[in-house]
Amino acid sequence: MKNALLLLSACLGLTVTTPPAPARAQSRPAAPEAAETGEAPVFPSPAGVYAVVSNTALSAAKPSPEGLVAVRVLRAPAGSNDFKEVGQVRQAGSLAEFRQQAGPGVLEQIRQTHQLASDDAAWAYLQAHPSLDDYGFLGLSLSFRVALGTAFLDADAVKAKPGTRFAYRLVPEYATGRAPSGAGATTRFPEATVAVGQRSALPRPRARRATGRDSAVVVRWVAPAARANTPLITLFGRVWRQGPGEKTFSVVADQILATRDERGRDDSVRFTFQQRVEPEALYRYYIEPLDFVGNPGPVSDTAYVLSVSPSRMPAVSRVNARDTTDGIALSWPALPAKPYLLGIEVQRSRDTRGNYVRLDTIPASAAGYLDTRLLPNVTYHYRLRTLLRGGLRAPEAATGAAFASHQGGEGRSSAPLAPVQLTAEPEGRGVRLRWQPAGPDLNHEAYFVYRGTSDQDSMVVVSPALRGGTLTFLDTTARNGRRQYVYAVQDVNKNLQASPFSDHAAAQPNIPMAVAAPLGLSGYSDGAATRLSWDDVQRRDPAVVGYRVYRRPAAAATPAPKPAPAPIPRKGAPSKSTAAPAVAAAPGFVLLADDLRAPAYEDATMRPGQAYQYAVSALDAQGTESALSPVATPTVFASTSTAAVPPSQLNARAVPKGLEVSWSHPAVLPGRGYALYRRTREQPEPQRLATLPATATRYLDATARPQVLYIYSVAVLTPAQEGPRTSEISARR
């Protein structure tokens, strides 16, 4: 405290008009020449701008030996000479004024310190003792100095925009109205220009030491001393803390006093903060330095401290080391479950005197470790140290130790056992794998997940090295929602020996896939019903399991949209697609039939005399719906001519022995059969190729020549006539 007051007095004890002091007593720059030619002692702060001019109260009732009773404080915008008075440095004129300026509790503190009976007695003491030296720590309070009459606060300045600059001028006031003879009356006054709302350029503190006990912590910071020619020294510190479960830092000490080394060993300032806290908890602290008027400087680094006594710190003990065929096995009693324990650091050395190096870091719950990286016939020494959260370590005295010599040839272990209980199930847009180890294995290093498309397919690695106790993996690279993937897991030990594959597990990801739209929709109406048929999409897309039929009145027809995939969820299917129904792409359509298994449908709900348009979509096993087929408007036949209606579907494809032509049965089987026609591109009219029975739906054209394009059509033969031919299709052998 004494050092802090002396340092502050040496920097701030400027009086405006004081006779020159002898050279041996220059603890305060007090000569009028210095005051007249130097800058005014004004300092910006978060509360405003302070003018600190004296260590002795200035009072009209009791002038100083030089007759000084006050100092007028004038202010002007920087660069302007328009100075206006904003106040005076003078002692409070009454007890009530002093109480208002000094703040609550100051009079009570003076009464207790000097054993005074009342506030009036304290006020009398203030009148009789104008020097700050009589008030100890209280002399560091700026509000007390303002009330005592050694400083003035311009509180209005803080209302200006940060960075605003003001010029201040200090004008002394004397009891006689002018400076006494010999005091060196002048026409020049001390002036200074300051900027408000800025941080102080104080040196940044550094955390030096943090110690904890079962219910208390002590943190120490050290900062370089400020320059000797500036009064803005580091005088206080504001301490911030973040405790367990707290998301942000909060202030726990608004002002702690900075101290200096009384023995003069260095030129640093120190902060010491101690606090009672919850036992066995991790705390974080940093400090914000403050100058004597309260301006904050750059904050310190963060100090981590654990409220546990070293003697109570959980430590690895009773470590046992034994040589095995696989390596040196370490074992110890498991540590208690503490939230601040992060892990165990395994250190090893071949020298009994030290030179330990970090071998591995394992979980704090571990109770054993197998070292396989060994040379034969060498003695190894081990240390196990507890690691704490916040980058802390247990004390050196709390470190377990053991040693053993390995005799096992090359020190290699046998291959690990395959993992067991592997399961696979869809999760989101991926596949979640879970498994269990075959048994405890201190030599375990990592697991790897493999994937294929069948039990016989070659497997590839799809996971990184899953180290530690990881027993699950989410595969997000399986992107085909129609494929069932097969998985296996492999264990690898620290010697890079791999186990056999685990038993396989299979799963199919829930990823909607585009479904092929039906083509070739056609049909006819005989007035009683409309009979539709289309190509069987299952031949092109094996995932298709059904169809939907849509209908709209022909009057609502609009230009048919281009087919585009628009997957939707099928009712009751596991897919969670939220895509719009395929019918949304073609206005006016309503669902007529759902869950059809065959590529045909008979609509008997039509109104007499009403023409309709139809469209069809396909559904896959996951409930995803395709886009609509091209719109079809069935031809209306007279009921007497339905027997001559041609087949609605005609297909042709190349096979090893020629070209195969196939068709669908019409609604009414022909009485005599079918006439199959063929032509080439050069032939304008087709020629009958074959006459087939009514039960036929397929014909092999073995006479087709390679690389020749053939065009086919089919007509129905009734007892009375040959009906119209189908639309032509082409194929090349």
SVG drawing of the C-alpha trace seen along z (x, -y; Angstrom):
<svg xmlns="http://www.w3.org/2000/svg" viewBox="-74 -41 94 111">
<polyline fill="none" stroke="black" stroke-width="0.4" points="0.0,0.0 2.8,-2.4 4.6,-1.7 1.4,-2.3 0.7,-5.6 4.2,-6.9 4.2,-6.0 0.9,-7.7 2.0,-10.7 5.2,-11.0 3.3,-11.0 0.2,-13.0 1.2,-15.3 1.3,-18.4 0.2,-21.8 -0.3,-24.7 1.6,-27.4 4.1,-26.1 7.5,-27.5 10.4,-25.5 11.5,-22.7 15.1,-21.7 16.6,-19.2 16.7,-16.5 12.9,-16.7 11.8,-16.4 9.4,-13.5 6.6,-15.7 7.1,-18.0 5.9,-21.1 7.9,-24.0 5.7,-26.7 8.1,-26.7 7.2,-23.1 3.5,-23.8 3.6,-26.8 5.6,-25.1 4.3,-21.5 0.9,-20.0 -2.1,-20.3 -2.6,-17.1 -6.0,-16.1 -6.8,-12.4 -9.7,-10.9 -11.5,-8.0 -14.8,-6.0 -16.5,-8.4 -15.3,-11.6 -12.1,-13.7 -10.3,-14.2 -8.1,-17.2 -5.8,-16.1 -3.8,-19.1 -2.8,-18.6 -2.2,-16.2 -3.7,-18.8 -7.2,-20.1 -8.0,-23.5 -10.5,-25.4 -11.7,-29.0 -12.0,-28.7 -8.4,-27.6 -6.1,-28.9 -2.8,-27.2 0.4,-28.9 0.6,-30.5 -3.0,-31.7 -4.4,-29.2 -8.0,-28.4 -9.2,-26.7 -8.2,-25.9 -10.7,-26.7 -11.0,-24.1 -11.7,-25.4 -12.5,-23.3 -12.6,-23.9 -12.8,-21.7 -9.4,-20.6 -7.8,-23.2 -10.1,-26.0 -9.4,-28.8 -13.1,-29.0 -12.4,-28.0 -15.4,-27.8 -15.3,-27.1 -16.7,-23.6 -15.9,-23.6 -13.3,-24.1 -10.9,-22.0 -12.0,-22.9 -13.1,-21.2 -16.8,-20.5 -18.3,-23.4 -20.5,-21.4 -20.9,-18.0 -23.9,-17.3 -21.9,-18.3 -19.0,-16.1 -21.3,-13.1 -22.8,-13.6 -19.4,-13.9 -17.5,-11.2 -20.2,-8.6 -21.8,-6.3 -19.7,-4.7 -16.7,-7.1 -17.7,-9.0 -18.3,-5.7 -14.9,-4.5 -13.2,-7.7 -15.1,-7.3 -14.1,-3.7 -10.5,-4.3 -10.0,-7.3 -12.5,-6.2 -14.8,-9.3 -18.2,-9.5 -20.3,-11.1 -20.3,-12.4 -19.9,-15.9 -16.7,-14.7 -15.5,-13.2 -16.2,-16.4 -14.2,-18.3 -11.3,-15.8 -11.4,-16.5 -11.1,-20.2 -8.2,-19.7 -6.4,-17.2 -6.2,-18.4 -3.4,-16.1 -4.0,-12.7 -1.3,-11.2 -3.7,-11.0 -6.2,-8.7 -4.3,-5.6 -6.1,-3.5 -8.9,-6.0 -6.4,-8.4 -6.7,-6.1 -10.4,-6.9 -10.9,-9.6 -14.4,-10.4 -12.9,-11.0 -10.2,-13.3 -12.9,-15.3 -14.8,-15.8 -11.6,-16.6 -10.6,-19.2 -7.5,-17.8 -9.2,-16.8 -12.2,-17.7 -14.4,-15.4 -15.7,-16.8 -18.5,-14.2 -20.1,-15.8 -17.1,-15.0 -17.9,-11.3 -21.1,-12.1 -19.1,-12.9 -18.4,-10.4 -15.4,-8.1 -12.3,-9.6 -13.5,-13.2 -10.6,-15.5 -10.9,-18.3 -8.4,-21.0 -8.3,-21.8 -6.7,-24.8 -6.2,-25.1 -6.4,-28.6 -5.4,-29.0 -7.6,-31.1 -6.1,-32.9 -7.7,-34.3 -6.3,-37.8 -7.5,-37.6 -3.9,-37.3 -0.8,-35.3 1.3,-36.3 4.4,-38.3 7.3,-36.0 5.0,-33.2 5.7,-33.9 2.3,-35.2 2.1,-34.3 0.0,-34.9 0.5,-31.3 -1.6,-28.5 -1.0,-24.7 -3.0,-23.2 -3.5,-19.7 -5.4,-18.0 -7.0,-14.6 -9.3,-12.1 -12.2,-10.4 -13.5,-6.8 -10.2,-5.1 -8.3,-2.2 -5.2,-2.9 -1.8,-1.8 -0.9,0.2 1.4,3.2 -0.4,6.5 -0.3,8.8 0.7,12.4 -0.5,15.3 2.5,16.3 1.0,18.9 -2.3,20.5 -2.8,22.9 -5.9,24.6 -7.0,26.2 -10.1,28.1 -12.2,24.9 -9.9,22.0 -7.8,20.8 -5.0,18.3 -4.0,16.6 -1.0,14.3 -0.3,12.1 2.8,10.0 3.0,7.0 5.9,4.8 5.9,1.4 4.7,-1.6 7.1,-4.3 8.5,-6.5 7.4,-9.7 3.7,-8.9 1.2,-9.1 -1.0,-6.4 0.5,-3.6 -1.0,-0.2 -2.6,-0.7 -5.6,1.7 -6.8,4.9 -10.4,6.1 -10.7,9.9 -13.0,11.9 -13.9,15.6 -15.7,18.4 -16.8,21.3 -18.1,24.8 -21.3,24.7 -20.9,20.9 -20.9,20.0 -19.3,16.5 -16.8,14.7 -18.1,12.3 -16.4,9.8 -15.6,11.2 -13.3,8.4 -13.8,4.9 -10.5,3.5 -7.5,5.3 -4.4,3.3 -1.2,3.7 2.0,4.0 5.7,3.7 8.7,5.6 9.7,3.7 13.2,5.1 13.6,3.7 14.6,6.9 12.7,6.0 10.5,3.2 7.3,5.2 3.9,4.9 2.0,7.8 -1.6,8.8 -2.7,11.5 -6.2,12.7 -7.7,15.4 -11.2,16.7 -13.2,19.5 -14.8,21.7 -16.6,25.1 -14.3,28.1 -13.2,30.2 -14.1,27.7 -12.1,26.1 -12.1,22.3 -10.7,19.8 -9.5,16.4 -8.1,13.3 -7.3,9.8 -7.9,6.4 -5.3,3.8 -6.7,0.3 -4.8,-3.0 -5.4,-5.3 -8.5,-6.9 -10.1,-3.6 -9.1,-3.3 -8.8,0.4 -5.7,1.8 -5.2,5.0 -6.4,8.1 -4.1,10.9 -4.0,14.5 -6.3,17.0 -5.2,18.9 -6.7,22.3 -6.9,23.5 -8.4,26.6 -9.8,26.5 -8.2,29.7 -5.3,30.0 -2.3,31.9 -2.6,34.4 -6.2,35.2 -5.5,35.2 -6.6,38.5 -3.4,40.2 -2.4,43.5 -1.0,45.6 0.1,49.2 1.2,49.6 2.2,53.2 4.3,54.0 4.8,57.6 6.3,59.1 3.9,61.1 4.3,62.8 2.5,59.8 4.6,57.1 4.8,55.4 1.4,55.2 0.7,52.3 -2.2,52.4 -3.4,50.3 -6.6,49.6 -9.0,47.5 -9.2,43.8 -12.4,42.5 -14.9,40.9 -14.2,37.1 -15.4,34.6 -12.1,32.8 -10.1,35.9 -9.2,35.8 -6.8,38.8 -3.6,40.6 -0.3,39.9 2.0,42.9 5.7,42.1 8.6,44.5 12.3,44.4 15.2,46.8 17.2,44.8 16.6,45.1 17.6,41.5 14.9,40.0 14.7,39.0 11.1,40.0 9.2,39.4 5.5,39.5 4.5,42.9 0.7,42.6 -2.3,40.8 -5.2,43.0 -8.7,42.4 -8.9,41.6 -11.1,44.6 -8.4,47.0 -7.0,49.5 -4.4,51.1 -2.0,50.6 0.0,52.9 3.3,51.7 4.3,53.7 6.9,51.3 9.8,53.0 13.3,54.4 14.1,57.8 16.1,58.0 15.7,54.3 14.4,53.0 11.8,50.2 10.7,47.7 7.2,46.3 5.5,43.2 1.7,42.6 0.5,39.0 -3.1,37.9 -4.1,35.2 -6.7,32.6 -9.0,30.4 -7.7,27.0 -4.2,28.4 -3.3,29.0 -1.3,32.0 -1.2,33.7 1.8,32.8 5.0,34.8 4.6,36.4 1.3,37.9 2.8,39.9 2.6,43.7 5.7,45.6 6.8,49.2 9.4,51.1 9.8,54.4 12.1,56.2 10.8,57.7 12.2,61.1 9.9,62.0 11.9,62.2 10.6,59.6 7.8,58.5 5.0,59.2 1.5,60.2 -1.0,62.5 -3.7,61.1 -6.8,59.8 -10.1,61.5 -12.9,60.3 -15.5,57.9 -18.9,59.4 -22.6,58.4 -22.4,56.2 -25.7,54.5 -26.6,52.2 -29.7,50.0 -30.7,46.9 -30.2,43.6 -31.1,40.3 -29.5,40.6 -26.9,43.1 -26.4,46.5 -25.5,46.7 -23.1,49.6 -22.7,50.9 -20.5,53.7 -18.8,55.0 -15.2,56.2 -14.7,59.9 -13.1,59.4 -10.7,57.1 -7.7,56.2 -5.0,53.9 -3.2,54.1 -6.2,52.7 -5.4,49.7 -8.4,49.1 -11.4,50.5 -12.0,50.2 -15.4,50.5 -15.6,52.3 -18.5,52.3 -19.5,54.3 -22.7,55.0 -22.9,58.7 -21.3,61.4 -19.3,62.5 -18.3,59.0 -14.9,57.5 -15.0,55.2 -13.5,51.7 -12.7,49.5 -15.3,46.7 -14.2,45.4 -11.2,43.7 -9.3,45.4 -11.8,45.5 -9.6,45.3 -10.1,45.7 -13.5,47.1 -15.4,46.2 -17.9,48.9 -20.2,47.2 -19.9,45.5 -22.3,43.7 -21.7,44.5 -22.9,41.5 -21.2,42.5 -23.7,45.2 -25.9,43.2 -28.0,45.7 -31.3,46.0 -32.2,49.1 -29.2,51.1 -28.6,53.2 -25.1,52.8 -23.1,55.4 -20.8,54.4 -18.0,55.9 -15.7,54.6 -12.0,55.4 -9.9,54.9 -6.2,53.7 -3.8,53.8 -0.8,51.7 1.5,54.0 -0.7,53.4 -2.0,56.9 -5.6,57.2 -8.3,59.5 -10.6,61.5 -13.7,59.8 -16.7,59.8 -19.9,61.4 -21.6,59.4 -24.6,57.1 -26.7,55.6 -28.8,52.5 -30.4,50.3 -30.2,46.4 -33.4,44.4 -32.5,42.3 -35.3,41.7 -34.3,42.5 -35.9,41.4 -38.3,43.9 -38.7,44.4 -42.1,43.1 -44.4,45.5 -44.4,45.1 -46.7,46.3 -50.0,45.5 -52.9,46.4 -56.5,47.6 -59.9,47.6 -63.5,47.0 -66.6,48.9 -68.9,46.7 -69.3,49.0 -65.7,48.9 -62.2,47.6 -59.5,50.2 -55.9,48.9 -52.5,50.6 -48.9,49.4 -45.4,50.8 -44.3,52.8 -41.8,50.5 -40.6,53.4 -38.7,54.7 -36.7,51.5 -36.6,50.8 -36.8,53.9 -37.5,51.6 -41.0,50.7 -43.7,52.6 -46.9,50.9 -48.7,48.1 -51.1,45.3 -53.7,44.1 -54.9,40.5 -57.8,39.1 -59.3,35.7 -62.1,34.6 -60.9,34.0 -62.2,30.4 -59.6,29.7 -56.8,30.7 -53.7,28.6 -50.4,29.1 -48.8,32.2 -45.8,31.4 -42.4,32.8 -41.9,35.9 -39.6,35.1 -38.8,37.1 -41.0,35.9 -40.6,38.5 -43.4,38.6 -43.8,40.8 -46.1,43.8 -48.8,44.3 -47.4,46.5 -43.9,46.6 -40.9,45.9 -39.7,43.1 -39.9,39.6 -39.8,37.7 -41.8,34.5 -41.8,34.0 -45.0,32.9 -47.2,35.6 -46.4,36.3 -50.0,35.2 -49.0,31.6 -47.1,31.3 -50.3,31.8 -53.3,29.7 -56.7,31.2 -55.7,34.8 -57.1,36.7 -56.1,40.1 -58.3,42.8 -56.6,46.1 -53.7,46.9 -51.4,49.9 -51.9,51.6 -49.6,54.6 -50.3,55.2 -49.6,52.6 -53.4,52.4 -56.5,51.0 -60.3,50.9 -62.2,47.7 -65.9,48.4 -66.7,45.1 -66.8,42.9 -69.9,40.8 -71.8,41.5 -70.9,39.1 -67.9,37.7 -64.4,37.9 -61.4,38.4 -57.6,38.1 -55.4,40.5 -51.9,40.6 -50.0,43.3 -47.1,43.2 -44.9,45.9 -44.1,46.6 -41.0,48.3 -40.6,50.4 -39.7,47.3 -42.9,45.5 -41.3,43.1 -43.5,42.1 -42.3,41.4 -43.3,38.5 -46.5,39.0 -46.5,40.8 -47.4,38.9 -51.1,38.1 -53.4,40.5 -56.9,39.9 -58.5,43.3 -60.2,43.9 -64.0,44.6 -65.1,47.6 -68.6,48.8 -69.5,51.8 -69.8,54.0 -66.3,53.3 -64.4,54.0 -63.5,57.4 -61.3,55.7 -59.4,53.4 -55.7,54.0 -53.3,54.8 -52.4,51.7 -48.8,52.7 -46.3,53.8 -42.6,54.5 -39.6,55.7 -36.1,56.6 -33.0,58.4 -32.3,61.9 -29.5,64.3 -31.6,66.1 -33.3,63.1 -35.8,60.4 -38.5,61.2 -41.9,59.3 -44.4,59.4 -47.8,57.7 -50.5,57.6 -53.9,59.2 -56.6,56.8 -59.7,56.5 -61.6,59.0 -59.6,62.0 -59.7,62.2 -61.8,64.9 -59.2,66.0 -55.9,64.7 -53.4,62.1 -51.7,60.9 -48.0,59.9 -46.7,57.4 -43.1,56.5 -41.3,54.0 -37.9,52.5 -37.2,48.8 -37.0,49.1 -40.4,50.8 -43.4,48.3 -46.0,51.0 -45.6,53.8 -45.9,57.5 -47.7,60.1 -45.0,62.0 -47.1,64.6 -50.6,65.5 -50.8,66.5 -53.5,68.0 -55.6,66.0 -53.6,67.2 -50.2,66.0 -48.5,63.0 -44.9,63.5 -43.2,64.3 -39.5,65.0 -38.5,63.5 -35.6,65.8 -35.3,64.5 -34.2,61.1 -30.8,60.2 -28.1,58.5 -27.7,54.7 -31.1,54.3 -33.8,52.1 -37.2,53.9 -40.5,52.2 -43.4,54.3 -47.2,54.0 -50.0,56.3 -53.7,56.5 -56.5,58.6 -58.3,61.2 -62.0,61.6 -64.3,64.1 -65.6,61.2 -62.7,58.9 -59.1,57.8 -59.0,55.0 -56.7,51.9 -53.0,52.4 -51.2,51.2 -48.7,48.3 -45.4,49.4 -42.3,50.2 -38.8,50.8 -35.8,53.0 -32.4,54.0 -30.8,57.4"/>
</svg>
